Amino acid sequence: MEVAALKQRVAALYDELANLEVQIADLAEENRRLRLTQMAQEEGGLEGIAFAALKQLYDDGFHVCNLRFGGMREEACLFCADLLHRASAGEGRLAEAQRADRAGLGSESAG
């Protein structure tokens, strides 16, 4: 009788493990989405969201350059790195201009 009870307990533990693995995957996906949203808010607007999405794709092991977009990366790609560098520099300037506009400084710095 003990063996049957142990088998039932092991089966129940396997079920619980499967449920926990699903929950972990769901939480990891939610965490990824929240990080993208936070990065986008920090960078400012739609451009920030686009940059955050490209950065996340690259971090997940995909190419974001025009040569191999969407393909799996085996190692670092200089074209992807250049694209992300240029995009982040542009995002910084855009976010700075948006902050200046909100503060009422945009027209003063333009002239």
Secondary structure in CASP SS format (residue, H / E / C, confidence):
PFRMAT SS
TARGET T0000
AUTHOR 0000-0000-0000
METHOD secondary structure of the structure
MODEL  1
M C 1.00
E H 1.00
V H 1.00
A H 1.00
A H 1.00
L H 1.00
K H 1.00
Q H 1.00
R H 1.00
V H 1.00
A H 1.00
A H 1.00
L H 1.00
Y H 1.00
D H 1.00
E H 1.00
L H 1.00
A H 1.00
N H 1.00
L H 1.00
E H 1.00
V H 1.00
Q H 1.00
I H 1.00
A H 1.00
D H 1.00
L H 1.00
A H 1.00
E H 1.00
E H 1.00
N H 1.00
R H 1.00
R H 1.00
L H 1.00
R H 1.00
L H 1.00
T H 1.00
Q H 1.00
M H 1.00
A H 1.00
Q H 1.00
E H 1.00
E H 1.00
G C 1.00
G H 1.00
L H 1.00
E H 1.00
G H 1.00
I H 1.00
A H 1.00
F H 1.00
A H 1.00
A H 1.00
L H 1.00
K H 1.00
Q H 1.00
L H 1.00
Y H 1.00
D H 1.00
D C 1.00
G C 1.00
F E 1.00
H C 1.00
V C 1.00
C C 1.00
N C 1.00
L C 1.00
R C 1.00
F C 1.00
G C 1.00
G C 1.00
M E 1.00
R C 1.00
E C 1.00
E C 1.00
A C 1.00
C C 1.00
L H 1.00
F H 1.00
C H 1.00
A H 1.00
D H 1.00
L H 1.00
L H 1.00
H H 1.00
R H 1.00
A H 1.00
S H 1.00
A H 1.00
G H 1.00
E H 1.00
G H 1.00
R H 1.00
L H 1.00
A H 1.00
E H 1.00
A H 1.00
Q H 1.00
R H 1.00
A H 1.00
D H 1.00
R H 1.00
A C 1.00
G C 1.00
L C 1.00
G H 1.00
S H 1.00
E H 1.00
S H 1.00
A H 1.00
G C 1.00
END
